[in-house]
Amino acid sequence: MISYGTSTTNYSDSNNAYATTLLNQCALVEFTTNRILKETNFYIQGINNQVAIDFENNTITTTNTTGNISLYPETPTSRWAILLPNEDSVTVTVNAVGYNEIDITIPPVHKNDFLHGENAVSFELTAMEADDPLTIEAAPFTNGYISVINPLQGMKYSKNNGEKIPIESDIEIHLEQFDVVQFYGNGTDYSGTKIVSGINMSLYGNIMSLVDEENFATITTMEGASFAGLFAGNTCGFEASGLLLPATTLSENCYSGMFAGCSGMSDTPVELPALTLAPGCYSNMFEGCDMIPAAPHLPATELVDRCYASMFSGCGTIERVTCLATTINGTDCTTDWLNGVKPAGTFTKAKGASCWTWGSDGIPYGWEVNEY
């Protein structure tokens, strides 16, 4: 949603009452100018904070170039305004890049002659509910099956918001277009379980509904949980832009190979919010997913043993990576992590980070490097 206003002073203060339901959500938003700004910065104003966009560090050096920033929801529906430098006249395009965790439905908007604090363009970001369980929704014109193989004891499903049904053995669930299946559980180690789709689908909701069917909306630590290989090998078309992986503290190999070989996957979560990694946590997670255009936002600053090993190996369409690591000391932590990606792309690193090398174990040769 886009709207126009004359000031940004009418935002009411928030007491962060929604902190437990927003759970580390993030939206990636692109900003494109039609020429160089007279000043290097413009600003995104929210209820409680203001974020500067520094085009000098985002390589906005010629016309028709783009910078991006990650915005986090301040309330379930938060409004943000664009404030440009004083006495500058420029056309700005706002484009929501819809990966994960915030459902952005705004189209691009064009507006000339912005003034600082006046005639600002504002837009809304609607946060995903963290109390939505892990969900598969059948795509339009779909008729087929979802299979659950080797279900963990205690796993359940419901179809179209019906009653929860225990999954006690391998099962096929028939779906037609727009049918919805929600998954629940009360276990931790799903590394032997597979959810296999025979249809095109959307994958969204909170993965933690498999860990605690009642209290999953507030869980932010893995505590031994593992979803290794859970969706691996799915070749039907699907997007996971609404999948919420809210844990900020991980366990060993917890997401290893989770989507490996998913050749029909077209979108990833916009962010993997964990700040405390564990050995092998994201290893091979998206290996062979050769339709995804960008990596999730990776905010962790310290990389540990094997944490990103082969994470995007064989992802031949990836052309955008943002990784904020500043300490890369873990054994094999980035081995082959970007092997086989596009020959040209954009790598955004933490400001001042000097820890990166060139090549498939670091920043791919031929890629442009920006600072976050």
Buried (B, 14 or more C-beta within 10 A) or exposed (E): EEEEBEEBEEBEEBEEEBEEBBBBBBBBBBBBBEEBBEBBBBBBBBBEEEEEBBBEBBBBEEEEBBBBBBBBBBBBEBBBBBBBBEEBEBEBBBBBBBBBBBBBEBEEBEBEEBBBBEBBBBBBBBBBBBBBBBBBBBBEEBEBEBBBEEBBEBBBBBBEEEEBEEBEEEBEBBBEEEBBBBBBBBBBBBBEBBBBBBBBBBBBBBBBBBBBBEEBBEBBBBEEBBBBBBBBBBEBBBBBBBBBBBBBEBBBBBBBBBBBBBBBBBBBBBBBBBEBBBBBBBBBBBBBBBBBBBBBBBBBBBBBBBBBBBBBBBBBBBBBBBBBBBEBEBEBBBBBBBBBBBEEBBBBBBEEBEBBEEEBBBBBEEBEEBBB
